[in-house]
Amino acid sequence: MALSRRQFLIGAGLAAAATSAGLAGCAPGSGGGSQGSGGGSGGAVDLSLAFWGNPTRNKNTQAEIDAYMKANPNVKITGQPGEFTSYWDKLATQTAGGTAPDIIQMDMAYISEYGNRQALLDLAKYGVDTSKFVAGTVDSGKINGTLVGANAGINALVFFAAPAVFEKAKVSMPDDKTWTWDQLSEVGAEVASKAGVTFGVAGILGSDQLFGAFLRQNGKELFVDKGLGFETADAQAWYDMMVKFQKAGAIGSPQQITEEAGKSLDQSAIVVGNAAIQLYNTNQLEATNAAAKTELKMLRFPSLTGKATDRKTWYKASMLWSASSKTKNPEAAAAYINWWVNSTDAADIDLAERGIPANSELQAHVKPKLSSAQQTVAKFITDIKPELGPTPIAPPPGGGKLSEVLTRHGSDVLFGKTSSADAAQQFVDEMKSNLQG
């Protein structure tokens, strides 16, 4: 029988249902025929490609599709753009009903949800080549040792800092190679007070990535193979640090933090001049600069020791390319993904919109063509190589909710509704329940 969207999202038995009639249906528009490296040598091939994006990404993706179809006239690809939140509801429904797109833009938060239930194609089996990818960028797409996602671009977690706010406060920009978490709080509080802005530091309370970095510096991880990689005491330490930041005046009031979390990029605190520092990913620099109408500075997140080489940072896949395991055209779907991650034709169109290319040769190829902001990002990505730790594993099924749960219980602490100890226990208990499905 067909699998419901709810069953899929909470992790119920997709693997067992894979052979059922409901899930065995073909992807929309899938055609027959055998496929060669160019996408099909035995007849016309129809593929669907789903992705979330923005106007620039939508334009780039269509241009890539057009370029590929021109080079492979027997292949027709239909793009299915969407908005991030609704994208996942739609994809879950399609997958449960056996109508998943042939090619899927995938996120690290959800790749285990699909990969662990045999909903994604083994890309290596069908010729997707990652041999030229930078070290640390391939494993992001592997679930149980199988390549089910090809890294579409390299990101890194980063702070954006507003030079104008620091100048107004008459405070020097911090040395991001030597600062600690305590110094982040101190600098944030000082600049917020002297510049009269709401946030010295914005966007950190519920960041699963920053919490993950904090854990890694303490010898833990967000996730390990058997579930959570941290304990209640580790979560309490994070919440206690957030309380300390809030009391110092570094991160705003609980109400202000809650309001900020729901704002779009063009209304975010650093864009409108109401924050000194805000958390982002590197590939967002150009868009944030454009929205703020100024050049922001990128800063590393802090370490416990004051040494950047102890930060335990990592190269994060901004997103990945996957294919449905139920596509009727696996060779053709994989051929497109292989072209996208390894060809100069695709790289010349997307440049660094989805992050710096994981393919080292493509990095060198696009570098002279990047904008000033993208050049800054490319240099940053190279500069932090000595600071890299092991690549974190993808969140297991149910793990994609961690940020939401971390934020909710952390907000209760800052609002004084519960203690950090109780909130940490509730957070851990809820996440364990989510992981159990």
C-alpha positions, 0 to 999 in steps of 0.5 A: 500500500502507499506510504503516507507523508506523515509515516515518511516524515516520522521514519516509519518503514519506507524500506519495507514499503519500497516494494509495495505498489504505492511506492514502486510507481515511476517518477513524473514523466519518466520515459523508457529507453537505455541511457548512456553517459550523455543521458540516453542513447536509446530514445527520448528521456524525460526527467524532473528536477526539484529544487528550492531557491531564490530568483538568482538560483531559479535563473541559474538552474534553468540556464543549466537545464537549458545548457544540458538539454542543448548538449543532450538533445534526447533529454528533456528536463523539467524544473520544479522550483519551490520555497524551502519550507513547503519544498520538504512537505511536497517532497515527502508527499511525492516520495510516499506516493511514488512520484518523487522527482528524478533529480532532487536538490537535497539538504544535509538536515534531511538526507538521512531521512531519505537515504536510510529508507532507500529512497535515494539512488546510489550515485557512485553505482551510476557513474557520479565521480567525486574523485576531484572533490576537496577532502572532507566534502564527499562524506556529507553525501554518504549514508551507510557508506553509499553515495546518495548525495553529491555536494553542490557547494562548500559552505562554512559557518561564519559570523558577519560583522558590520564595520559601521556599527563597530566604528560607531561604538569606537570598538575595534573589530575582534581578532577572529583567530584568537577570540574565545566564547567569553570574548564573543559575549564581551565584544557583543555586549560592549558594541551593543551598548556603545552603538545603541543597537539591539544585538551585539550578536544575533542568530545564535540561540537555536543554531544547530551548527553553532551548538554543534561547533561548541560540542565539537570543541568539548569533544562531543558531536551533535550526532553519532551512529547510534543517536545523539552525540551529547548528553543533558549536561552538554545542552545545559552548558549551552543554555547556561552560556546563552543566559550569560550572553543575555544577561551581559546584553550581548544577544538582546532580550528573549522577545527580541530574539524571538522576533528576529528569528522570523525575519527575512534577510532584507529585514534581518538585524545586521542588514537594517543596522541593528546588530554588530554581528550575526550568524550566517553561512559563507555563501550568503555574503553577497546577498547580505552585502547587497541587502545591507548596501555595505560590505560586511566582514566575515569572522570565524566563530570562537574557540574554547582555547583562543586558537583558531586551529582548535575550532573544529570547523568543517566544510558544510555542504550548502546542499546536495544533488540526489536522485530518486531510487525509483526513477525509471532513468537512473543513468540519465539522472546520474549523468546530469548530476555528474555533469553539474558537479564536474563540468566547467559548463555548469560551473560557469553558470552557477559560479558560487551561488550554491557555495564554492564548488567541491571539485578542486579543478572547478574551484580554480576554474571559476575563481577569476570569474567570481564577484568580489564577495565570492572571491572573499568567500573563496579565500576564506574557505581556503584559509580555514583548511588548517582549522578543519575537524572531521566532517560531521555525519548527516543528522539521522532520521528525526534529527532535522528537527534539532534546531527547532527543538533547541530554540524552543527550549532555549527560549523557555530558559531565557523567558524564565519559564524553566531552568537550564537544567530542566530545559536541557533534559526536556530538549534531550528527551524530545530529540531522543523521541524524535530519533526513535520515530 
